[in-house]
C-alpha cells in the first residue's frame, strides 16, 4: 500500500524544467515605455502584468518593466484593461 502511494506521488511530480533567464540581463535589451511590442509580451490578454515567476525576469528588471507599463498606460499608449 505504501509503495502505491509513493509511486503515485512520483508520477504526479513535475518534469525537469529549464531555469528561466531574465531576457533583459541576457540580451542587454533596454526597457522603454514607448516600445509597445516588447511591453505587450509581458501583459495577459486582459491587460494584467505577468508576474515575475512566470515571465522569468529578475527582480530589478521586473520593477523597471512594471514602471514602463504603468507609464505607457498613463499616457494612453496601452489600455488599462481589455474589454470582455
N, CA, C and O atoms as a CHARMM CRD file, in Angstrom:
* protein
*
  336
    1    1 UNK  N      0.82400  -1.18500   0.00000 PROA 1      0.00000
    2    1 UNK  CA     0.00000   0.00000   0.00000 PROA 1      0.00000
    3    1 UNK  C      0.87000   1.25000   0.00000 PROA 1      0.00000
    4    1 UNK  O      0.59800   2.19500  -0.74100 PROA 1      0.00000
    5    2 UNK  N      1.90100   1.26300   0.81500 PROA 2      0.00000
    6    2 UNK  CA     2.77600   2.43400   0.88600 PROA 2      0.00000
    7    2 UNK  C      3.48400   2.66300  -0.43800 PROA 2      0.00000
    8    2 UNK  O      3.68400   3.80600  -0.85000 PROA 2      0.00000
    9    3 UNK  N      3.86500   1.57700  -1.10900 PROA 3      0.00000
   10    3 UNK  CA     4.56200   1.69600  -2.39300 PROA 3      0.00000
   11    3 UNK  C      3.66800   2.32600  -3.44900 PROA 3      0.00000
   12    3 UNK  O      4.14400   3.11400  -4.26700 PROA 3      0.00000
   13    4 UNK  N      2.38800   1.99400  -3.44800 PROA 4      0.00000
   14    4 UNK  CA     1.46100   2.57500  -4.41800 PROA 4      0.00000
   15    4 UNK  C      1.35300   4.08600  -4.23100 PROA 4      0.00000
   16    4 UNK  O      1.40300   4.84500  -5.19900 PROA 4      0.00000
   17    5 UNK  N      1.20700   4.51200  -2.99200 PROA 5      0.00000
   18    5 UNK  CA     1.09900   5.94500  -2.72200 PROA 5      0.00000
   19    5 UNK  C      2.37000   6.67200  -3.14300 PROA 5      0.00000
   20    5 UNK  O      2.31200   7.77300  -3.68900 PROA 5      0.00000
   21    6 UNK  N      3.50600   6.05700  -2.88800 PROA 6      0.00000
   22    6 UNK  CA     4.77800   6.67100  -3.24800 PROA 6      0.00000
   23    6 UNK  C      4.91800   6.77900  -4.76700 PROA 6      0.00000
   24    6 UNK  O      5.36500   7.80800  -5.27400 PROA 6      0.00000
   25    7 UNK  N      4.53900   5.73200  -5.49200 PROA 7      0.00000
   26    7 UNK  CA     4.61800   5.76500  -6.94800 PROA 7      0.00000
   27    7 UNK  C      3.67600   6.82100  -7.51700 PROA 7      0.00000
   28    7 UNK  O      4.03100   7.54100  -8.45000 PROA 7      0.00000
   29    8 UNK  N      2.49700   6.90700  -6.95900 PROA 8      0.00000
   30    8 UNK  CA     1.52700   7.87800  -7.42900 PROA 8      0.00000
   31    8 UNK  C      2.06300   9.30000  -7.23700 PROA 8      0.00000
   32    8 UNK  O      1.88000  10.16600  -8.09300 PROA 8      0.00000
   33    9 UNK  N      2.71500   9.52200  -6.11900 PROA 9      0.00000
   34    9 UNK  CA     3.28200  10.84200  -5.83800 PROA 9      0.00000
   35    9 UNK  C      4.39700  11.18100  -6.82700 PROA 9      0.00000
   36    9 UNK  O      4.50900  12.32400  -7.26900 PROA 9      0.00000
   37   10 UNK  N      5.20800  10.20800  -7.16900 PROA 10     0.00000
   38   10 UNK  CA     6.30300  10.42700  -8.11000 PROA 10     0.00000
   39   10 UNK  C      5.75300  10.70600  -9.50700 PROA 10     0.00000
   40   10 UNK  O      6.27800  11.56100 -10.22000 PROA 10     0.00000
   41   11 UNK  N      4.69900   9.99000  -9.90000 PROA 11     0.00000
   42   11 UNK  CA     4.12600  10.18600 -11.22900 PROA 11     0.00000
   43   11 UNK  C      3.52800  11.57600 -11.38300 PROA 11     0.00000
   44   11 UNK  O      3.58300  12.15500 -12.46800 PROA 11     0.00000
   45   12 UNK  N      2.96400  12.11100 -10.32600 PROA 12     0.00000
   46   12 UNK  CA     2.35600  13.43400 -10.38600 PROA 12     0.00000
   47   12 UNK  C      3.37900  14.56100 -10.34800 PROA 12     0.00000
   48   12 UNK  O      3.05400  15.70600 -10.66300 PROA 12     0.00000
   49   13 UNK  N      4.59700  14.25100  -9.97000 PROA 13     0.00000
   50   13 UNK  CA     5.63600  15.27200  -9.85900 PROA 13     0.00000
   51   13 UNK  C      5.93100  15.92400 -11.19400 PROA 13     0.00000
   52   13 UNK  O      5.63300  15.36700 -12.25000 PROA 13     0.00000
   53   14 UNK  N      6.50100  17.07700 -11.14200 PROA 14     0.00000
   54   14 UNK  CA     6.81400  17.82000 -12.35800 PROA 14     0.00000
   55   14 UNK  C      8.02900  17.23500 -13.05700 PROA 14     0.00000
   56   14 UNK  O      8.90800  16.64000 -12.43300 PROA 14     0.00000
   57   15 UNK  N      8.05200  17.41800 -14.34200 PROA 15     0.00000
   58   15 UNK  CA     9.23500  17.06600 -15.09600 PROA 15     0.00000
   59   15 UNK  C     10.27400  18.15900 -14.88900 PROA 15     0.00000
   60   15 UNK  O      9.94900  19.25100 -14.42400 PROA 15     0.00000
   61   16 UNK  N     11.49600  17.87000 -15.22800 PROA 16     0.00000
   62   16 UNK  CA    12.56300  18.84600 -15.06600 PROA 16     0.00000
   63   16 UNK  C     12.29400  20.05000 -15.96200 PROA 16     0.00000
   64   16 UNK  O     12.12700  19.90600 -17.17300 PROA 16     0.00000
   65   17 UNK  N     12.25400  21.22200 -15.37000 PROA 17     0.00000
   66   17 UNK  CA    12.03100  22.44300 -16.13500 PROA 17     0.00000
   67   17 UNK  C     13.31500  23.24700 -16.18400 PROA 17     0.00000
   68   17 UNK  O     14.03800  23.36000 -15.19400 PROA 17     0.00000
   69   18 UNK  N     13.58000  23.79800 -17.34500 PROA 18     0.00000
   70   18 UNK  CA    14.76100  24.62600 -17.51300 PROA 18     0.00000
   71   18 UNK  C     14.56800  25.93900 -16.76200 PROA 18     0.00000
   72   18 UNK  O     13.47700  26.51100 -16.77200 PROA 18     0.00000
   73   19 UNK  N     15.60200  26.40400 -16.12600 PROA 19     0.00000
   74   19 UNK  CA    15.52800  27.64900 -15.37200 PROA 19     0.00000
   75   19 UNK  C     15.37100  28.81400 -16.33900 PROA 19     0.00000
   76   19 UNK  O     16.09500  28.91400 -17.32900 PROA 19     0.00000
   77   20 UNK  N     14.42400  29.68800 -16.04300 PROA 20     0.00000
   78   20 UNK  CA    14.19100  30.84300 -16.89600 PROA 20     0.00000
   79   20 UNK  C     15.26100  31.89000 -16.62200 PROA 20     0.00000
   80   20 UNK  O     15.63100  32.13400 -15.47400 PROA 20     0.00000
   81   21 UNK  N     15.74100  32.49100 -17.67200 PROA 21     0.00000
   82   21 UNK  CA    16.77300  33.51600 -17.55200 PROA 21     0.00000
   83   21 UNK  C     16.15300  34.84700 -17.92700 PROA 21     0.00000
   84   21 UNK  O     15.35300  34.92700 -18.86000 PROA 21     0.00000
   85   22 UNK  N     16.51300  35.87100 -17.21600 PROA 22     0.00000
   86   22 UNK  CA    15.97900  37.20600 -17.48300 PROA 22     0.00000
   87   22 UNK  C     16.38100  37.63300 -18.89300 PROA 22     0.00000
   88   22 UNK  O     17.56400  37.65900 -19.23400 PROA 22     0.00000
   89   23 UNK  N     15.39200  37.96000 -19.69300 PROA 23     0.00000
   90   23 UNK  CA    15.63300  38.35200 -21.08300 PROA 23     0.00000
   91   23 UNK  C     16.45800  39.63400 -21.15500 PROA 23     0.00000
   92   23 UNK  O     17.29900  39.78000 -22.04200 PROA 23     0.00000
   93   24 UNK  N     16.22800  40.54400 -20.24700 PROA 24     0.00000
   94   24 UNK  CA    16.89700  41.84200 -20.29200 PROA 24     0.00000
   95   24 UNK  C     18.34600  41.75100 -19.82500 PROA 24     0.00000
   96   24 UNK  O     19.20100  42.48400 -20.32100 PROA 24     0.00000
   97   25 UNK  N     18.63100  40.86600 -18.88200 PROA 25     0.00000
   98   25 UNK  CA    20.01700  40.67100 -18.45100 PROA 25     0.00000
   99   25 UNK  C     20.81600  39.94200 -19.52700 PROA 25     0.00000
  100   25 UNK  O     21.97400  40.27400 -19.77900 PROA 25     0.00000
  101   26 UNK  N     20.20200  38.96500 -20.14700 PROA 26     0.00000
  102   26 UNK  CA    20.90000  38.12300 -21.11500 PROA 26     0.00000
  103   26 UNK  C     21.16800  38.86000 -22.42100 PROA 26     0.00000
  104   26 UNK  O     22.27700  38.78600 -22.95000 PROA 26     0.00000
  105   27 UNK  N     20.17500  39.56800 -22.94800 PROA 27     0.00000
  106   27 UNK  CA    20.31100  40.22000 -24.24600 PROA 27     0.00000
  107   27 UNK  C     20.70500  41.68900 -24.13900 PROA 27     0.00000
  108   27 UNK  O     20.93200  42.33900 -25.16000 PROA 27     0.00000
  109   28 UNK  N     20.78800  42.20700 -22.95800 PROA 28     0.00000
  110   28 UNK  CA    21.04700  43.63000 -22.69600 PROA 28     0.00000
  111   28 UNK  C     20.10000  44.52200 -23.50100 PROA 28     0.00000
  112   28 UNK  O     20.51500  45.52700 -24.07800 PROA 28     0.00000
  113   29 UNK  N     18.83000  44.14000 -23.52700 PROA 29     0.00000
  114   29 UNK  CA    17.78900  44.92600 -24.16900 PROA 29     0.00000
  115   29 UNK  C     17.36800  46.04200 -23.22200 PROA 29     0.00000
  116   29 UNK  O     17.21000  45.81800 -22.02100 PROA 29     0.00000
  117   30 UNK  N     17.18900  47.23000 -23.75700 PROA 30     0.00000
  118   30 UNK  CA    16.76000  48.35200 -22.93400 PROA 30     0.00000
  119   30 UNK  C     15.24000  48.38700 -22.84100 PROA 30     0.00000
  120   30 UNK  O     14.53600  48.17100 -23.82800 PROA 30     0.00000
  121   31 UNK  N     14.75600  48.65900 -21.65100 PROA 31     0.00000
  122   31 UNK  CA    13.32300  48.80500 -21.43800 PROA 31     0.00000
  123   31 UNK  C     12.92900  50.24400 -21.71900 PROA 31     0.00000
  124   31 UNK  O     13.54600  51.18100 -21.21100 PROA 31     0.00000
  125   32 UNK  N     11.89900  50.40800 -22.53000 PROA 32     0.00000
  126   32 UNK  CA    11.42900  51.74700 -22.85100 PROA 32     0.00000
  127   32 UNK  C      9.91000  51.71600 -22.87200 PROA 32     0.00000
  128   32 UNK  O      9.32000  50.77600 -23.40500 PROA 32     0.00000
  129   33 UNK  N      9.27700  52.71100 -22.31100 PROA 33     0.00000
  130   33 UNK  CA     7.82400  52.73600 -22.25300 PROA 33     0.00000
  131   33 UNK  C      7.20500  52.94000 -23.63200 PROA 33     0.00000
  132   33 UNK  O      6.00600  52.72300 -23.80600 PROA 33     0.00000
  133   34 UNK  N      7.99800  53.35000 -24.60900 PROA 34     0.00000
  134   34 UNK  CA     7.47800  53.57100 -25.96200 PROA 34     0.00000
  135   34 UNK  C      7.53700  52.31000 -26.82500 PROA 34     0.00000
  136   34 UNK  O      6.95200  52.28000 -27.90700 PROA 34     0.00000
  137   35 UNK  N      8.22800  51.28100 -26.36700 PROA 35     0.00000
  138   35 UNK  CA     8.34200  50.02800 -27.11200 PROA 35     0.00000
  139   35 UNK  C      7.15200  49.12800 -26.76800 PROA 35     0.00000
  140   35 UNK  O      7.25000  48.25700 -25.90400 PROA 35     0.00000
  141   36 UNK  N      6.03900  49.35000 -27.44900 PROA 36     0.00000
  142   36 UNK  CA     4.79300  48.66900 -27.10200 PROA 36     0.00000
  143   36 UNK  C      4.82500  47.18200 -27.42500 PROA 36     0.00000
  144   36 UNK  O      4.22500  46.38500 -26.70300 PROA 36     0.00000
  145   37 UNK  N      5.50400  46.79600 -28.48400 PROA 37     0.00000
  146   37 UNK  CA     5.57600  45.36900 -28.82200 PROA 37     0.00000
  147   37 UNK  C      6.27300  44.58000 -27.72400 PROA 37     0.00000
  148   37 UNK  O      5.86000  43.46600 -27.40400 PROA 37     0.00000
  149   38 UNK  N      7.31100  45.13800 -27.15500 PROA 38     0.00000
  150   38 UNK  CA     8.02400  44.47600 -26.06500 PROA 38     0.00000
  151   38 UNK  C      7.15800  44.42200 -24.80900 PROA 38     0.00000
  152   38 UNK  O      7.09700  43.39200 -24.13800 PROA 38     0.00000
  153   39 UNK  N      6.49300  45.52400 -24.49300 PROA 39     0.00000
  154   39 UNK  CA     5.67500  45.57400 -23.28200 PROA 39     0.00000
  155   39 UNK  C      4.47800  44.63300 -23.36900 PROA 39     0.00000
  156   39 UNK  O      4.07900  44.05000 -22.36100 PROA 39     0.00000
  157   40 UNK  N      3.90600  44.47700 -24.54500 PROA 40     0.00000
  158   40 UNK  CA     2.73700  43.59700 -24.69600 PROA 40     0.00000
  159   40 UNK  C      3.09300  42.13400 -24.47000 PROA 40     0.00000
  160   40 UNK  O      2.21100  41.33300 -24.16000 PROA 40     0.00000
  161   41 UNK  N      4.35800  41.76600 -24.61700 PROA 41     0.00000
  162   41 UNK  CA     4.77500  40.38900 -24.32900 PROA 41     0.00000
  163   41 UNK  C      4.62400  40.05200 -22.85200 PROA 41     0.00000
  164   41 UNK  O      4.53700  38.87800 -22.49000 PROA 41     0.00000
  165   42 UNK  N      4.59300  41.05800 -22.00600 PROA 42     0.00000
  166   42 UNK  CA     4.52500  40.84700 -20.56200 PROA 42     0.00000
  167   42 UNK  C      3.16000  41.20900 -19.99200 PROA 42     0.00000
  168   42 UNK  O      3.02600  41.43200 -18.78900 PROA 42     0.00000
  169   43 UNK  N      2.15300  41.26800 -20.85000 PROA 43     0.00000
  170   43 UNK  CA     0.78000  41.51500 -20.42600 PROA 43     0.00000
  171   43 UNK  C     -0.08400  40.31800 -20.81100 PROA 43     0.00000
  172   43 UNK  O      0.15500  39.67100 -21.83000 PROA 43     0.00000
  173   44 UNK  N     -1.08900  40.03200 -19.98400 PROA 44     0.00000
  174   44 UNK  CA    -2.03800  38.98800 -20.33300 PROA 44     0.00000
  175   44 UNK  C     -3.02300  39.53700 -21.35500 PROA 44     0.00000
  176   44 UNK  O     -2.97600  40.71400 -21.71000 PROA 44     0.00000
  177   45 UNK  N     -3.90800  38.67700 -21.81900 PROA 45     0.00000
  178   45 UNK  CA    -4.91700  39.10400 -22.78000 PROA 45     0.00000
  179   45 UNK  C     -5.85400  40.14400 -22.18500 PROA 45     0.00000
  180   45 UNK  O     -6.41200  40.97100 -22.90600 PROA 45     0.00000
  181   46 UNK  N     -6.02400  40.10100 -20.87900 PROA 46     0.00000
  182   46 UNK  CA    -6.89400  41.05400 -20.19200 PROA 46     0.00000
  183   46 UNK  C     -6.17600  42.33900 -19.81600 PROA 46     0.00000
  184   46 UNK  O     -6.81000  43.26800 -19.31500 PROA 46     0.00000
  185   47 UNK  N     -4.86800  42.41700 -20.04300 PROA 47     0.00000
  186   47 UNK  CA    -4.12400  43.63000 -19.76000 PROA 47     0.00000
  187   47 UNK  C     -3.40600  43.64200 -18.42400 PROA 47     0.00000
  188   47 UNK  O     -2.90400  44.68600 -18.00800 PROA 47     0.00000
  189   48 UNK  N     -3.34600  42.51400 -17.74600 PROA 48     0.00000
  190   48 UNK  CA    -2.65600  42.45100 -16.46200 PROA 48     0.00000
  191   48 UNK  C     -1.18200  42.13000 -16.68300 PROA 48     0.00000
  192   48 UNK  O     -0.82400  41.46300 -17.65500 PROA 48     0.00000
  193   49 UNK  N     -0.33900  42.60100 -15.78900 PROA 49     0.00000
  194   49 UNK  CA     1.10100  42.36800 -15.88600 PROA 49     0.00000
  195   49 UNK  C      1.40000  40.93600 -15.44200 PROA 49     0.00000
  196   49 UNK  O      0.93200  40.49000 -14.39400 PROA 49     0.00000
  197   50 UNK  N      2.17800  40.22900 -16.24700 PROA 50     0.00000
  198   50 UNK  CA     2.54200  38.84500 -15.93200 PROA 50     0.00000
  199   50 UNK  C      3.54800  38.85200 -14.78200 PROA 50     0.00000
  200   50 UNK  O      4.51300  39.61500 -14.82000 PROA 50     0.00000
  201   51 UNK  N      3.34000  38.01400 -13.75600 PROA 51     0.00000
  202   51 UNK  CA     4.25100  38.01000 -12.60900 PROA 51     0.00000
  203   51 UNK  C      5.64300  37.50000 -12.95600 PROA 51     0.00000
  204   51 UNK  O      5.85500  36.83800 -13.97200 PROA 51     0.00000
  205   52 UNK  N      6.56100  37.82300 -12.09700 PROA 52     0.00000
  206   52 UNK  CA     7.97200  37.50700 -12.29900 PROA 52     0.00000
  207   52 UNK  C      8.23600  36.00700 -12.35400 PROA 52     0.00000
  208   52 UNK  O      9.08500  35.55900 -13.12600 PROA 52     0.00000
  209   53 UNK  N      7.53600  35.24100 -11.56400 PROA 53     0.00000
  210   53 UNK  CA     7.76500  33.79700 -11.52900 PROA 53     0.00000
  211   53 UNK  C      7.35800  33.12700 -12.83100 PROA 53     0.00000
  212   53 UNK  O      7.84100  32.03800 -13.14300 PROA 53     0.00000
  213   54 UNK  N      6.48100  33.76100 -13.59000 PROA 54     0.00000
  214   54 UNK  CA     6.06700  33.20900 -14.87900 PROA 54     0.00000
  215   54 UNK  C      6.91600  33.77200 -16.00900 PROA 54     0.00000
  216   54 UNK  O      7.32800  33.03300 -16.90300 PROA 54     0.00000
  217   55 UNK  N      7.18100  35.07400 -15.97500 PROA 55     0.00000
  218   55 UNK  CA     7.93500  35.70100 -17.06800 PROA 55     0.00000
  219   55 UNK  C      9.41700  35.35600 -17.02300 PROA 55     0.00000
  220   55 UNK  O     10.07500  35.32400 -18.06200 PROA 55     0.00000
  221   56 UNK  N      9.95200  35.09700 -15.82600 PROA 56     0.00000
  222   56 UNK  CA    11.35700  34.73900 -15.70200 PROA 56     0.00000
  223   56 UNK  C     12.28400  35.92500 -15.56900 PROA 56     0.00000
  224   56 UNK  O     13.50200  35.76400 -15.64800 PROA 56     0.00000
  225   57 UNK  N     11.74000  37.11100 -15.36900 PROA 57     0.00000
  226   57 UNK  CA    12.58100  38.29700 -15.21000 PROA 57     0.00000
  227   57 UNK  C     13.21900  38.32500 -13.82900 PROA 57     0.00000
  228   57 UNK  O     12.70200  37.73800 -12.87900 PROA 57     0.00000
  229   58 UNK  N     14.34700  39.01400 -13.73300 PROA 58     0.00000
  230   58 UNK  CA    14.94400  39.22300 -12.41900 PROA 58     0.00000
  231   58 UNK  C     14.16000  40.34100 -11.72400 PROA 58     0.00000
  232   58 UNK  O     13.36000  41.03300 -12.35300 PROA 58     0.00000
  233   59 UNK  N     14.39400  40.50400 -10.44500 PROA 59     0.00000
  234   59 UNK  CA    13.63800  41.46800  -9.66400 PROA 59     0.00000
  235   59 UNK  C     13.83300  42.89100 -10.17700 PROA 59     0.00000
  236   59 UNK  O     12.87800  43.66300 -10.26800 PROA 59     0.00000
  237   60 UNK  N     15.05100  43.22600 -10.50400 PROA 60     0.00000
  238   60 UNK  CA    15.36300  44.58200 -10.96200 PROA 60     0.00000
  239   60 UNK  C     14.63000  44.92300 -12.26000 PROA 60     0.00000
  240   60 UNK  O     14.04000  45.99500 -12.39300 PROA 60     0.00000
  241   61 UNK  N     14.67700  44.00200 -13.20400 PROA 61     0.00000
  242   61 UNK  CA    14.04400  44.27600 -14.48900 PROA 61     0.00000
  243   61 UNK  C     12.52200  44.15000 -14.42500 PROA 61     0.00000
  244   61 UNK  O     11.82400  44.80000 -15.20300 PROA 61     0.00000
  245   62 UNK  N     11.99900  43.33500 -13.52500 PROA 62     0.00000
  246   62 UNK  CA    10.54600  43.26600 -13.36300 PROA 62     0.00000
  247   62 UNK  C     10.02000  44.58700 -12.82400 PROA 62     0.00000
  248   62 UNK  O      8.95500  45.04300 -13.24000 PROA 62     0.00000
  249   63 UNK  N     10.74600  45.20600 -11.91000 PROA 63     0.00000
  250   63 UNK  CA    10.33600  46.52000 -11.39500 PROA 63     0.00000
  251   63 UNK  C     10.37400  47.57200 -12.49200 PROA 63     0.00000
  252   63 UNK  O      9.45100  48.37700 -12.61900 PROA 63     0.00000
  253   64 UNK  N     11.44800  47.56700 -13.28900 PROA 64     0.00000
  254   64 UNK  CA    11.54900  48.53000 -14.38600 PROA 64     0.00000
  255   64 UNK  C     10.45900  48.28800 -15.42500 PROA 64     0.00000
  256   64 UNK  O      9.90900  49.23600 -15.98500 PROA 64     0.00000
  257   65 UNK  N     10.14900  47.02200 -15.68000 PROA 65     0.00000
  258   65 UNK  CA     9.09300  46.67800 -16.62000 PROA 65     0.00000
  259   65 UNK  C      7.73900  47.17700 -16.12100 PROA 65     0.00000
  260   65 UNK  O      6.95100  47.71800 -16.89800 PROA 65     0.00000
  261   66 UNK  N      7.47100  46.99900 -14.84500 PROA 66     0.00000
  262   66 UNK  CA     6.21900  47.46100 -14.26000 PROA 66     0.00000
  263   66 UNK  C      6.09200  48.96800 -14.37200 PROA 66     0.00000
  264   66 UNK  O      5.02600  49.48000 -14.71500 PROA 66     0.00000
  265   67 UNK  N      7.16700  49.67900 -14.08800 PROA 67     0.00000
  266   67 UNK  CA     7.15000  51.14000 -14.19600 PROA 67     0.00000
  267   67 UNK  C      6.91400  51.56300 -15.64200 PROA 67     0.00000
  268   67 UNK  O      6.15700  52.49900 -15.89500 PROA 67     0.00000
  269   68 UNK  N      7.55400  50.88400 -16.58900 PROA 68     0.00000
  270   68 UNK  CA     7.38300  51.22500 -18.00600 PROA 68     0.00000
  271   68 UNK  C      5.94800  50.96900 -18.46200 PROA 68     0.00000
  272   68 UNK  O      5.38700  51.77300 -19.20600 PROA 68     0.00000
  273   69 UNK  N      5.35000  49.86400 -18.02800 PROA 69     0.00000
  274   69 UNK  CA     3.96700  49.56500 -18.40300 PROA 69     0.00000
  275   69 UNK  C      3.02500  50.59700 -17.80400 PROA 69     0.00000
  276   69 UNK  O      2.12100  51.07700 -18.48800 PROA 69     0.00000
  277   70 UNK  N      3.22200  50.94500 -16.54600 PROA 70     0.00000
  278   70 UNK  CA     2.36100  51.94000 -15.90500 PROA 70     0.00000
  279   70 UNK  C      2.52000  53.31100 -16.54700 PROA 70     0.00000
  280   70 UNK  O      1.55000  54.05900 -16.66900 PROA 70     0.00000
  281   71 UNK  N      3.72300  53.63700 -16.95200 PROA 71     0.00000
  282   71 UNK  CA     3.96700  54.91000 -17.62600 PROA 71     0.00000
  283   71 UNK  C      3.26600  54.93600 -18.98900 PROA 71     0.00000
  284   71 UNK  O      2.66100  55.94200 -19.36100 PROA 71     0.00000
  285   72 UNK  N      3.34900  53.83200 -19.72500 PROA 72     0.00000
  286   72 UNK  CA     2.68500  53.74600 -21.03100 PROA 72     0.00000
  287   72 UNK  C      1.16400  53.79700 -20.87300 PROA 72     0.00000
  288   72 UNK  O      0.47200  54.36500 -21.71800 PROA 72     0.00000
  289   73 UNK  N      0.64700  53.21400 -19.80600 PROA 73     0.00000
  290   73 UNK  CA    -0.79500  53.28300 -19.55600 PROA 73     0.00000
  291   73 UNK  C     -1.22800  54.70300 -19.22600 PROA 73     0.00000
  292   73 UNK  O     -2.28400  55.15200 -19.67000 PROA 73     0.00000
  293   74 UNK  N     -0.42600  55.40100 -18.45900 PROA 74     0.00000
  294   74 UNK  CA    -0.82500  56.74300 -18.01900 PROA 74     0.00000
  295   74 UNK  C     -0.87300  57.74300 -19.16300 PROA 74     0.00000
  296   74 UNK  O     -1.63100  58.71100 -19.09900 PROA 74     0.00000
  297   75 UNK  N     -0.08100  57.53300 -20.20600 PROA 75     0.00000
  298   75 UNK  CA    -0.14400  58.44300 -21.35300 PROA 75     0.00000
  299   75 UNK  C     -0.90800  57.81100 -22.52100 PROA 75     0.00000
  300   75 UNK  O     -0.77500  58.24800 -23.66400 PROA 75     0.00000
  301   76 UNK  N     -1.70700  56.78300 -22.22700 PROA 76     0.00000
  302   76 UNK  CA    -2.66000  56.16100 -23.14900 PROA 76     0.00000
  303   76 UNK  C     -2.00200  55.44700 -24.32400 PROA 76     0.00000
  304   76 UNK  O     -2.60000  55.35900 -25.39700 PROA 76     0.00000
  305   77 UNK  N     -0.79300  54.93800 -24.14900 PROA 77     0.00000
  306   77 UNK  CA    -0.20000  54.09100 -25.17900 PROA 77     0.00000
  307   77 UNK  C     -0.69700  52.65200 -25.04000 PROA 77     0.00000
  308   77 UNK  O     -0.82200  51.92900 -26.02900 PROA 77     0.00000
  309   78 UNK  N     -0.97700  52.25100 -23.80900 PROA 78     0.00000
  310   78 UNK  CA    -1.53900  50.93100 -23.52100 PROA 78     0.00000
  311   78 UNK  C     -2.86300  51.11200 -22.78600 PROA 78     0.00000
  312   78 UNK  O     -3.05600  52.08400 -22.05700 PROA 78     0.00000
  313   79 UNK  N     -3.76700  50.16100 -22.99200 PROA 79     0.00000
  314   79 UNK  CA    -5.04600  50.19900 -22.28900 PROA 79     0.00000
  315   79 UNK  C     -4.85700  49.68600 -20.85900 PROA 79     0.00000
  316   79 UNK  O     -4.00800  48.83400 -20.59600 PROA 79     0.00000
  317   80 UNK  N     -5.66400  50.22000 -19.94800 PROA 80     0.00000
  318   80 UNK  CA    -5.59800  49.74500 -18.57000 PROA 80     0.00000
  319   80 UNK  C     -6.16600  48.33900 -18.46200 PROA 80     0.00000
  320   80 UNK  O     -5.61000  47.49700 -17.75700 PROA 80     0.00000
  321   81 UNK  N     -7.26600  48.07800 -19.15400 PROA 81     0.00000
  322   81 UNK  CA    -7.86400  46.74500 -19.15000 PROA 81     0.00000
  323   81 UNK  C     -8.55400  46.52900 -20.48200 PROA 81     0.00000
  324   81 UNK  O     -9.14500  47.44400 -21.05500 PROA 81     0.00000
  325   82 UNK  N     -8.46600  45.30200 -20.95900 PROA 82     0.00000
  326   82 UNK  CA    -9.13600  44.95900 -22.21400 PROA 82     0.00000
  327   82 UNK  C    -10.61200  44.72600 -21.93800 PROA 82     0.00000
  328   82 UNK  O    -10.99400  44.34700 -20.83100 PROA 82     0.00000
  329   83 UNK  N    -11.43200  44.95500 -22.94600 PROA 83     0.00000
  330   83 UNK  CA   -12.86000  44.70400 -22.79900 PROA 83     0.00000
  331   83 UNK  C    -13.13100  43.21400 -22.86500 PROA 83     0.00000
  332   83 UNK  O    -12.38800  42.45800 -23.49000 PROA 83     0.00000
  333   84 UNK  N    -14.20000  42.80700 -22.21600 PROA 84     0.00000
  334   84 UNK  CA   -14.54900  41.38500 -22.16500 PROA 84     0.00000
  335   84 UNK  C    -15.16600  40.92300 -23.42300 PROA 84     0.00000
  336   84 UNK  O    -15.51800  39.75000 -23.54400 PROA 84     0.00000
